[in-house]
C-alpha cells in the first residue's frame, strides 16, 4: 500500500519575480468614509453594496438602526452605491469620491423591483443538476458507449490507463482546446510508470475523433451572467448577521480559476491559478493584489492548485500540470523551492487539497490517481498510499478533501463512493468508514478546536461531524435548502465551525454548543465560494476563493 520514493531533484531558485499590483495604495490610505441612509422609510437589515471599478473591489454591509450604513475603511477612489432589501433595490448611485480623512454621503431609496431570485445551483448550471466526482452524482448523466472508429481503440488502449472513458468524453470543447488537452495528456504520460505515450499519427487520429464526436454542444455554450443581486435573500438581515462586512476582489484575469485559498500570518490571502500559472496575494491591510510567477519547468504550462500555509508561514502548493512538481514559497524572501515528483502509476498526480501536518510533513490527495501522497521536506522523500477501496474496485475513489484529527491521523474524503478514509502516518494503515447519508457528494473537511473532523456534504446539503475518538458521524442541516456545502474549517480560538455554501453564495457559521447556524450572504451572485480559511491573525475574518468567478474575498464580523 505504501511505497517510498526518494526525491531525485530538489533545488532552490532565486529568480526575478514578476508581479502585478493594483494602483498605488498603502494600508494607512484605507481611512475613507462613505455613509448614508436606506429609505424612504428607514430600512434596517438591507444590503448596501459599494463598488470601486478601478480597484476591482466590492464591499457590502448591512443597514443598521434608522436605516443608516457606514464604512470607514475604504481605499481612496470613486464608489457607486446600491441598496437591496426585500423585493426592492435602489438605483445604482452616481460615483462618490472617497478620500482618507473625508466623509462622503450617499442616501439610497428602495424603489426598483429586483430581478427574479436565482435558485440554488452550481454556477452556470440548471438547478438540481449535480456537478461532482461522485458516482451517484454522475449516475443520471451516463454517456453512451464510445462511437466506433480508430480513435475509440486509442482511448481504450492508451487513454484509460489513468482514468475511465467517461472522464475523457465528458469534455466538450473546440478543436484548439482538444489539441491542448491531448498534448497535456502526452506530457503526463512521461511521468507515469503505467501510461504509454501516443505517436504523432495517433494524436492526430484522436484529435479528429474527439472533435467529430465530442465537439462543443449546447452544454458547452457559456450562459449569460445572472443579475449580481439575484442571490441575496428576500428577507432582511437580523441578529448576528447584521454585523458583518463582505469584501470581494476580482482578479485581473477572471478566468484564472483560483480554486484554493490560504492565509499567511500577516493577514494576506493567497490563491493559486489553475489557468495562468501564478500565485496571487491580496494584501489584507491595503487590499492591493500582487502576482508571483514560479520558476520555469520543462513545460510552459503551469497548472497551480492546492495551496496551504505551513507553521513557518511558508506556502505549499502544487503544479499539477505537465511539470508534475510541488512548490514551496517564502512570502518574506519571495524564494521558491521546487520538489519534483518521481514517476507514479498515474502521471498527473494532481488534486485540489494539500495540507501541512503538525509534524511538518506535507500531504496531497491525488484525485485521479486514487492516492494519498506525503512529502517529508527534511528527508526529501515522497511516500505514496493507494486507497484500498479504489484498488478493490479497479478505479479511483476520488480522494478529495483532507483534514488532520486531534490524534494526528489523516482523514480524507472518498468522494466517488461516499466514504471517509483514515490514515495513520505512523503505520501507513488506512481504515475506511461509510458516510451514513444518501448521495452526500462530500467535498472538503476541516478540524475544530477539539480535534474532531467536519465535512461539507455538497450533494446532501449537510454539515457532518466525525468524533475522532469514536468515529461516530452526525449530520446537521443548515437553514438554507440545497446550499451546496463545500469547504469546512474550525476556528481554533473557539468551538465555532465555518463553511462555504457554494450553491447560494453564502458563508455560514455553526455553533456546536447551541447547535445554531448563522448565514452571511456574499455580495454577488455566482461568486462560487469554494475553499475557505479562517484568518490565523483574526478569527473574525473568513477568506474564500471563487473558482469560476475569478475572485478572492472575505467576510469579517464587526464588533
C-alpha positions in Angstrom: 0.0 0.0 0.0 2.9 2.4 0.7 6.0 2.8 -1.4 8.9 5.1 -0.5 10.0 7.2 -3.5 13.1 9.3 -2.9 13.1 12.7 -4.4 15.5 12.8 -7.3 15.8 16.6 -7.6 15.4 19.5 -5.2 16.7 22.9 -5.8 16.2 26.4 -4.5 15.6 29.0 -7.2 16.2 32.7 -6.6 14.5 34.2 -9.6 13.3 37.6 -10.5 9.6 37.7 -9.7 7.1 39.4 -12.0 4.1 40.7 -10.2 1.0 42.7 -10.8 -0.1 45.2 -8.2 -3.2 47.4 -8.1 -2.9 51.1 -8.3 -0.6 52.5 -5.5 -2.2 52.2 -2.1 -0.8 51.9 1.4 -2.7 50.4 4.4 -2.9 53.9 6.0 -4.8 55.1 3.0 -7.7 52.8 4.0 -9.4 55.5 6.0 -12.1 56.8 3.6 -15.6 57.0 4.9 -18.8 56.5 3.0 -22.1 56.7 4.8 -25.8 57.2 4.3 -29.3 56.1 4.9 -31.5 53.4 3.2 -35.1 54.8 3.0 -37.9 56.0 2.1 -39.0 54.7 5.5 -35.7 53.7 7.3 -34.9 50.1 6.4 -32.9 48.0 8.9 -31.2 44.8 7.7 -30.9 45.8 4.0 -27.7 45.0 2.0 -25.6 48.0 0.9 -23.1 47.4 -1.8 -20.2 49.8 -2.7 -18.2 49.1 -5.8 -14.9 50.6 -7.0 -14.4 49.6 -10.6 -10.8 50.8 -10.9 -9.7 48.8 -7.9 -11.9 45.8 -8.8 -13.3 45.9 -5.2 -16.8 45.4 -3.9 -17.8 46.0 -0.2 -21.1 45.0 1.3 -22.5 46.0 4.8 -25.9 45.8 6.4 -28.0 48.9 7.2 -28.4 49.5 10.9 -30.8 51.5 13.2 -32.7 54.2 11.3 -31.5 52.6 8.1 -28.0 54.0 8.4 -24.9 52.5 7.0 -21.2 53.4 7.2 -17.9 52.1 6.1 -14.8 53.8 7.5 -12.0 51.6 6.0 -12.4 52.3 2.3 -9.4 52.8 0.0 -9.4 56.1 -1.8 -11.3 56.3 -5.1 -14.7 56.5 -6.7 -17.6 54.3 -5.5 -21.1 53.6 -6.7 -23.6 52.5 -4.1 -26.7 50.4 -4.2 -29.1 49.1 -1.5 -31.1 45.8 -1.8 -33.8 44.8 0.7 -36.8 42.5 0.4 -38.3 42.6 -3.1 -36.8 46.0 -3.9 -33.5 47.7 -4.6 -32.3 51.2 -5.2 -30.9 52.6 -8.4 -27.1 52.5 -8.6 -25.8 55.8 -7.4 -23.5 58.2 -9.2 -19.9 57.8 -8.3 -18.9 59.3 -4.9 -15.3 60.4 -4.3 -13.8 58.8 -1.2 -10.5 60.0 0.4 -8.7 59.4 3.7 -10.0 61.7 6.4 -13.0 62.9 4.4 -16.6 61.8 4.7 -18.8 61.1 1.7 -22.5 60.6 1.9 -24.9 58.7 -0.4 -28.6 58.1 0.6 -30.4 55.3 -1.1 -34.1 54.6 -1.7 -35.6 51.2 -2.4 -37.8 52.0 -5.4 -36.9 49.4 -8.1 -38.2 45.9 -8.3 -35.5 43.2 -8.1 -34.7 40.6 -10.7 -36.2 37.1 -10.0 -34.5 35.1 -7.3 -31.7 32.8 -8.6 -32.4 29.3 -7.5 -29.6 27.3 -5.7 -27.3 25.8 -8.2 -23.7 25.2 -9.3 -22.6 28.4 -11.1 -23.8 28.3 -14.8 -25.8 25.1 -14.3 -29.5 24.4 -14.0 -31.0 24.0 -10.5 -30.8 20.4 -9.4 -28.1 19.5 -11.8 -25.4 17.6 -9.9 -21.8 18.5 -10.6 -19.3 16.3 -8.8 -16.9 13.5 -8.9 -19.1 11.1 -7.0 -20.5 8.1 -8.8 -24.0 8.9 -7.5 -23.8 12.5 -8.9 -22.9 11.2 -12.4 -25.4 8.3 -12.4 -28.1 10.3 -14.2 -25.7 11.6 -16.7 -24.0 8.4 -18.0 -22.8 8.7 -21.5 -23.3 6.1 -24.2 -20.5 3.7 -25.4 -17.7 5.2 -27.5 -18.6 5.5 -31.2 -16.8 3.1 -33.5 -13.6 4.3 -35.1 -9.9 4.2 -34.8 -10.0 6.9 -32.2 -12.1 4.7 -29.8 -9.4 2.0 -29.9 -6.7 4.6 -29.0 -8.8 5.7 -26.0 -9.4 2.1 -24.9 -5.7 1.1 -25.1 -3.9 4.3 -24.1 -6.2 6.9 -22.5 -8.0 4.8 -19.8 -4.8 3.6 -18.1 -5.1 6.6 -15.8 -8.8 7.3 -15.8 -12.1 5.9 -17.2 -13.5 6.7 -20.7 -16.3 8.8 -19.2 -13.7 11.3 -17.9 -12.3 11.6 -21.5 -15.6 12.1 -23.3 -17.3 14.5 -20.9 -15.1 17.3 -22.2 -17.0 19.3 -24.8 -14.7 21.9 -26.3 -13.3 23.4 -29.6 -10.5 21.8 -31.6 -7.7 24.0 -30.2 -8.6 23.1 -26.7 -8.9 19.4 -27.6 -5.4 19.6 -29.1 -4.1 21.2 -25.9 -5.7 18.5 -23.7 -4.1 15.7 -25.8 -0.7 17.3 -25.6 -1.0 17.7 -21.9 -2.0 14.0 -21.5 1.1 13.1 -23.5 3.2 15.1 -21.2 1.6 13.5 -18.1 2.4 10.0 -19.6 6.1 10.9 -19.3 5.8 10.9 -15.6 3.8 7.6 -15.4 5.0 4.1 -14.9 1.8 2.8 -16.5 0.7 5.1 -19.3 2.1 4.8 -22.9 2.6 7.9 -25.0 0.8 8.4 -28.3 2.6 8.5 -31.6 2.2 11.7 -33.7 -0.1 9.7 -36.0 -2.3 8.5 -33.1 -2.5 12.0 -31.7 -3.9 13.3 -35.0 -6.4 10.5 -35.3 -7.5 11.0 -31.7 -8.0 14.8 -32.2 -10.1 14.2 -35.3 -12.2 11.6 -33.5 -12.7 13.7 -30.4 -13.8 16.8 -32.3 -16.1 14.9 -34.6 -17.9 13.0 -31.8 -17.4 15.3 -28.7 -17.1 18.8 -30.0 -19.0 21.8 -28.5 -22.7 21.3 -27.8 -25.4 23.4 -26.1 -23.9 22.5 -22.6 -20.6 24.0 -23.6 -22.1 27.3 -24.5 -21.4 30.0 -21.9 -24.6 31.1 -20.2 -25.1 34.8 -19.5 -24.2 36.1 -16.1 -27.1 36.4 -13.7 -28.2 39.6 -12.0 -25.5 40.2 -9.4 -28.2 40.8 -6.7 -30.3 37.7 -7.5 -28.9 35.5 -4.8 -29.3 38.0 -1.9 -32.1 36.8 0.4 -35.5 38.4 0.2 -35.7 38.7 4.0 -33.9 41.5 5.9 -30.9 40.5 8.0 -31.3 40.2 11.7 -29.3 39.2 14.8 -25.6 38.4 14.3 -26.0 38.6 10.6 -26.5 42.4 10.9 -22.9 42.9 12.0 -20.5 41.9 9.2 -18.8 43.2 6.1 -18.2 41.3 2.9 -15.2 42.2 0.7 -14.6 40.8 -2.8 -11.8 41.3 -5.3 -12.0 40.3 -8.9 -8.6 39.1 -10.3 -7.3 40.9 -13.3 -7.7 37.5 -15.2 -11.1 36.5 -14.1 -10.7 33.2 -15.8 -7.7 32.2 -13.8 -9.7 29.6 -11.7 -8.4 30.4 -8.2 -9.9 27.2 -6.7 -7.9 27.2 -3.5 -7.1 29.9 -0.9 -4.8 30.1 2.2 -3.9 32.9 4.6 -0.5 33.8 5.8 0.4 35.0 9.3 0.3 38.6 8.1 -3.4 38.5 7.2 -2.8 38.2 3.5 -5.0 36.0 1.3 -3.2 33.8 -1.3 -4.7 31.9 -4.3 -3.3 29.5 -6.9 -4.3 29.9 -10.5 -5.3 26.7 -12.3 -5.3 28.8 -15.5 -2.5 31.3 -15.8 0.0 29.5 -13.6 0.7 32.3 -11.0 0.1 32.6 -7.3 -1.8 35.7 -6.2 -1.8 37.7 -3.0 -4.5 40.1 -1.8 -3.0 42.3 0.9 -5.3 42.1 3.9 -4.5 45.6 5.0 -4.1 47.6 1.8 -6.3 45.4 -0.4 -3.8 45.5 -3.2 -3.2 42.5 -5.4 0.1 41.0 -6.5 1.0 38.0 -8.6 4.2 35.9 -8.5 5.4 33.6 -11.2 7.0 30.3 -10.2 10.3 29.3 -11.8 10.0 27.7 -15.3 9.6 24.0 -15.6 10.1 21.6 -18.5 6.6 22.6 -19.8 5.5 26.2 -20.2 2.1 25.2 -18.8 1.8 25.7 -15.0 -1.5 24.4 -13.5 -1.3 25.5 -9.9 -3.6 24.2 -7.2 -4.0 23.0 -3.6 -2.3 25.8 -1.6 -1.8 25.7 2.1 0.3 27.6 4.7 2.8 25.8 7.0 3.6 26.7 10.6 6.7 28.6 9.4 4.4 30.9 7.3 5.7 29.4 4.1 3.2 28.4 1.4 3.0 24.9 -0.1 1.2 24.3 -3.4 1.3 22.1 -6.5 1.9 22.5 -10.2 -0.4 19.7 -11.2 0.2 20.3 -14.9 2.8 18.5 -17.1 5.6 19.8 -14.9 4.5 17.5 -12.0 6.0 19.3 -9.1 5.4 20.6 -5.6 6.5 24.1 -4.7 7.2 26.0 -1.5 7.2 29.8 -1.4 8.5 32.1 1.3 6.5 35.3 1.2 9.2 37.1 3.1 12.2 36.3 0.9 10.0 35.6 -2.2 12.0 32.5 -2.9 10.6 29.3 -4.4 11.8 25.8 -3.6 10.9 23.1 -6.1 10.3 19.4 -5.3 9.9 17.3 -8.5 7.7 14.2 -8.2 9.2 10.9 -9.2 7.3 8.7 -11.7 4.0 7.4 -10.4 1.4 5.0 -11.8 -0.7 8.0 -12.8 1.4 10.6 -14.4 -0.6 13.7 -13.3 -0.5 13.2 -9.5 -2.8 16.3 -9.1 -5.5 17.4 -6.8 -7.1 20.4 -5.1 -6.3 19.5 -1.4 -2.9 19.9 0.1 -2.4 20.2 3.9 0.7 20.7 6.1 0.7 18.3 9.1 1.6 19.5 12.6 4.8 17.3 12.2 5.7 19.5 9.1 5.1 16.7 6.5 3.1 17.8 3.5 0.1 15.8 2.2 -1.9 15.8 -1.1 -5.0 13.9 -2.2 -4.3 12.9 -5.8 -7.9 12.6 -7.1 -7.5 10.7 -10.4 -4.7 8.5 -9.2 -6.6 7.0 -6.2 -3.6 8.0 -4.0 -2.7 10.0 -0.9 0.9 11.4 -1.2 3.2 12.6 1.6 6.4 14.6 1.3 8.8 14.8 4.2 10.7 18.0 3.4 13.5 17.0 5.8 14.4 13.8 4.0 13.2 14.9 0.6 11.2 11.7 0.2 7.7 11.1 -1.1 5.5 8.3 0.2 2.6 7.1 -1.8 -0.5 5.4 -0.3 -3.0 3.7 -2.6 -6.6 3.9 -1.3 -7.8 0.4 -0.6 -11.4 0.9 -1.8 -10.1 2.2 -5.1 -7.7 -0.7 -5.5 -10.5 -3.2 -4.8 -12.9 -1.6 -7.4 -10.3 -1.1 -10.0 -10.9 2.7 -10.3 -10.3 5.8 -8.2 -12.5 6.7 -5.3 -11.5 10.3 -5.9 -9.7 11.2 -2.7 -10.9 14.8 -2.3 -10.9 16.9 0.9 -8.4 16.2 3.8 -8.1 17.2 7.5 -6.0 16.1 10.4 -7.7 15.0 13.6 -6.7 15.6 17.2 -4.6 12.4 17.3 -2.6 13.4 14.2 -4.3 11.0 11.9 -5.1 11.9 8.3 -8.8 11.9 7.4 -9.7 12.1 3.7 -12.9 12.0 1.7 -13.5 9.2 -0.7 -15.8 11.3 -2.9 -16.8 8.7 -5.5 -18.1 6.1 -3.1 -19.4 8.1 -0.2 -16.8 7.0 2.3 -14.2 8.5 4.7 -10.7 7.2 4.9 -8.4 7.5 7.9 -4.7 7.1 7.5 -2.3 6.5 10.4 1.0 8.3 9.5 3.0 6.1 11.9 2.0 2.8 10.3 0.5 3.7 6.9 -2.6 1.7 7.8 -5.9 3.0 6.2 -9.3 2.4 7.7 -12.5 3.3 5.8 -15.9 4.3 7.1 -19.2 4.7 5.1 -20.9 8.1 5.2 -24.5 7.4 6.6 -26.2 9.8 4.1 -27.7 9.1 0.6 -25.8 10.9 -2.2 -23.6 13.1 0.1 -21.1 14.2 -2.6 -18.7 15.0 0.2 -16.1 17.7 -0.6 -13.8 19.4 1.9 -13.1 18.8 5.5 -11.5 20.6 8.5 -10.7 20.1 12.2 -12.3 22.0 15.0 -10.5 23.2 18.2 -11.4 20.0 20.0 -9.8 17.7 17.3 -13.0 16.5 15.7 -13.4 16.4 11.9 -16.1 18.3 10.0 -17.1 17.6 6.4 -19.2 19.5 3.8 -21.8 17.2 2.2 -22.2 19.2 -1.1 -24.9 16.9 -2.6 -27.0 16.2 0.5 -26.6 19.8 1.8 -25.5 18.7 5.3 -22.7 19.5 7.7 -21.2 16.3 9.1 -19.2 15.9 12.3 -16.9 13.0 13.0 -15.9 12.3 16.5 -12.3 11.3 16.0 -12.2 9.2 19.2 -15.3 7.1 18.4 -15.6 7.6 14.6 -19.3 8.4 15.2 -20.8 10.6 12.5 -23.6 13.1 13.0 -25.2 15.4 10.3 -26.6 18.9 10.9 -28.8 20.7 8.3 -28.4 24.5 7.7 -31.4 26.7 7.3 -31.0 27.2 3.5 -32.0 24.2 1.5 -29.6 22.8 -1.2 -27.0 25.3 -0.2 -24.1 23.3 -1.6 -21.7 22.9 1.4 -18.2 22.8 0.1 -15.4 23.7 2.4 -15.3 23.5 6.2 -12.9 24.8 8.8 -13.0 25.1 12.6 -12.0 28.3 14.4 -9.0 27.2 16.6 -9.8 30.0 19.1 -13.4 28.9 19.7 -15.6 25.9 19.1 -17.2 27.6 16.1 -17.2 25.9 12.7 -17.3 27.8 9.4 -18.3 26.6 5.9 -19.0 27.8 2.4 -22.4 27.4 0.7 -21.4 27.4 -2.9 -24.9 26.9 -4.4 -26.3 30.1 -2.7 -23.2 32.3 -2.4 -23.1 32.4 1.3 -20.6 31.8 4.2 -22.0 30.2 7.3 -21.2 29.6 10.9 -22.3 26.7 13.2 -22.1 26.8 16.9 -21.9 23.2 18.2 -22.9 24.2 21.8 -26.2 25.7 20.8 -26.5 23.8 17.5 -27.4 27.1 15.8 -26.5 28.4 12.3 -25.8 31.9 11.1 -25.6 32.6 7.4 -23.8 35.5 5.8 -24.6 36.3 2.2 -21.8 37.3 -0.2 -22.1 40.4 -2.3 -22.6 38.9 -5.8 -24.4 36.0 -7.4 -22.2 33.1 -8.5 -19.2 34.2 -6.5 -18.6 30.4 -6.5 -17.0 30.4 -3.0 -15.3 27.0 -2.6 -12.3 26.7 -0.3 -12.3 28.8 2.9 -9.8 29.5 5.6 -10.0 31.3 8.9 -7.5 34.1 9.2 -4.9 33.0 11.7 -4.4 36.6 13.0 -8.1 37.5 13.1 -10.6 34.7 13.6 -13.5 37.1 12.8 -12.3 37.2 9.2 -13.0 34.2 6.9 -11.4 34.1 3.5 -12.7 32.4 0.4 -11.8 31.8 -3.2 -14.1 31.7 -6.2 -13.0 29.3 -8.9 -15.4 30.2 -11.7 -15.8 33.8 -10.7 -12.1 34.5 -10.6 -12.5 36.1 -7.2 -11.0 36.2 -3.7 -12.6 37.8 -0.7 -13.6 37.5 2.9 -16.3 38.2 5.4 -15.4 39.8 8.7 -17.6 40.0 11.8 -17.8 43.5 13.1 -17.6 44.3 16.8 
